């Protein structure tokens, strides 16, 4: 689990323990209200509840090959492509960073610059993100890598607009906490369905937002990957 996800998880816990932390999503401004209803759309209400959430057409659970074959790149500048390597978290276990056989892979969009490859900026709600990563893992010995997490760091204005857009699309969040000095809870909003979740968390200090799309049970996936790697190392020794 990344540091930002740990911070948001602690914020969620603080919100659950503090009844005064519950809040309703704020009203949209006039310009946004003119293009979207405050109630979930008919299509949103009819959407199957067992389908994983997707970021602009990139659905949780797809394979790495499907992701690479996708025709749309959600990043700027034009010409950006997915660049994938062993997740640095897995590198700490001893996995080679440039291995095609890695059990976990992290992808970012990148582009050719004058001095070589440079990381691109994912586009979230029409604005460039400060950071982004898409994480894939092999599950239960499967050969294909599957997308289990998409995460972004975005500025406060984009995060606030996105919070309202998510509420319009999926309805009120299952959990909404405000920053309460007594509890120390951070503003955190969670939407979920049967198999996945979307968490928007406002970080202290910078007030930047972290946006995380996550398959449920993915922590167990990662732990399983660690066990597979450790077992293969023991067998090799």
KAWO-V96664 format. One record per residue. PHI is phi in whole degrees, -180 to 180 (* if undefined). OMEGA is omega in whole degrees, -180 to 180 (none if undefined). Layout:
phi->{PHI | PHI}
omega->{OMEGA | OMEGA}
//
This chain:
phi->{* | -74 | -60 | -64 | -68 | -65 | -59 | -67 | -63 | -65 | -64 | -62 | -63 | -63 | -69 | -67 | -76 | -109 | -66 | -74 | -85 | -71 | -151 | -95 | -58 | -65 | -68 | -74 | -75 | -64 | -66 | -71 | -65 | -71 | -110 | -148 | -80 | -75 | -94 | -56 | -66 | -60 | -62 | -65 | -68 | -89 | -63 | -57 | -82 | -106 | -90 | -61 | -63 | -133 | -100 | 48 | 91 | -95 | -91 | -57 | 97 | -70 | -83 | -62 | -63 | -65 | -64 | -66 | -82 | -61 | -81 | -107 | -105 | -95 | -152 | -124 | -81 | -60 | 92 | -69 | -137 | -71 | -121 | -125 | -154 | -54 | -58 | -61 | -62 | -75 | -60 | -66 | -83 | 112 | -70 | -71 | -69 | -111 | -97 | -78 | -98 | -62 | -82 | -136 | -136 | -115 | -120 | -136 | -80 | -144 | -144 | -79 | -112 | -60 | -107 | 118 | -76 | -135 | -69 | -85 | -111 | -63 | -102 | -120 | 54 | 82 | -126 | -67 | -81 | -76 | -148 | -159 | -160 | -121 | -112 | -124 | -146 | -84 | -112 | 51 | 77 | -68 | -78 | -84 | -87 | -116 | -73 | -117 | -150 | -127 | -137 | -139 | -115 | -129 | -75 | -62 | -64 | -62 | -63 | -66 | -66 | -67 | -56 | -71 | -65 | -65 | -65 | -66 | -81 | -113 | 92 | -58 | -65 | -64 | -134 | -139 | -121 | -108 | -76 | -114 | -59 | -67 | -98 | 76 | -70 | -95 | -60 | -141 | -131 | -129 | -112 | -150 | -130 | -65 | -125 | -154 | -145 | -125 | -122 | -115 | -128 | -92 | -80 | -69 | 81 | -73 | 64 | -63 | -110 | -108 | -115 | -130 | -97 | -142 | -75 | -66 | 82 | -68 | -61 | -67 | -57 | -64 | -63 | -65 | -62 | -61 | -64 | -60 | -65 | -64 | -67 | -67 | -68 | -68 | -67 | -69 | -78}
omega->{-178 | -180 | -178 | 178 | 177 | 179 | 180 | 179 | 177 | 178 | 178 | -180 | 178 | 179 | 180 | -177 | -177 | -179 | 180 | -177 | -177 | -179 | 175 | 176 | -178 | -179 | 178 | 177 | -171 | -178 | 180 | -177 | -179 | -177 | -178 | 178 | 176 | 178 | 176 | 179 | 178 | 180 | 180 | -179 | -178 | -176 | 179 | -176 | 179 | 178 | 179 | 176 | 180 | 173 | 178 | 176 | 177 | -171 | 171 | 178 | 179 | 180 | 178 | 178 | 178 | 179 | -179 | -178 | -179 | -175 | -175 | 174 | -176 | -176 | 176 | 9 | 176 | -178 | 178 | 180 | 177 | 174 | -172 | 175 | 179 | 178 | -179 | 177 | 178 | 177 | 178 | 177 | -179 | 177 | 179 | -175 | -176 | -177 | 175 | -177 | -177 | 177 | 177 | -177 | 174 | -179 | 172 | 174 | -178 | -179 | 177 | 175 | -178 | -177 | 178 | -179 | 177 | 179 | 177 | 177 | 174 | 180 | -179 | 180 | 176 | -178 | 178 | 177 | 178 | 178 | 174 | 175 | 174 | -174 | -179 | 177 | 173 | -174 | 174 | 176 | 179 | -180 | -177 | 173 | -179 | -180 | 179 | -179 | 170 | -178 | -177 | 165 | -176 | -179 | -173 | -178 | 177 | -179 | -180 | 178 | -180 | 177 | -180 | 180 | 178 | 178 | 177 | -173 | -174 | -176 | -179 | 179 | 177 | 180 | 176 | 178 | 174 | 178 | -178 | -174 | -177 | -177 | -177 | -179 | 177 | 177 | -176 | -178 | -176 | 170 | 180 | 169 | -172 | -172 | -175 | 180 | 172 | 180 | 175 | -174 | 177 | -176 | 178 | 177 | -177 | -173 | 171 | 179 | 169 | 179 | -176 | 170 | -172 | 171 | 177 | -179 | -176 | 176 | 177 | 176 | -175 | 178 | 178 | 178 | 179 | -180 | 178 | -178 | -180 | 180 | 180 | 177 | -180 | 179 | -180 | 180 | none}
//
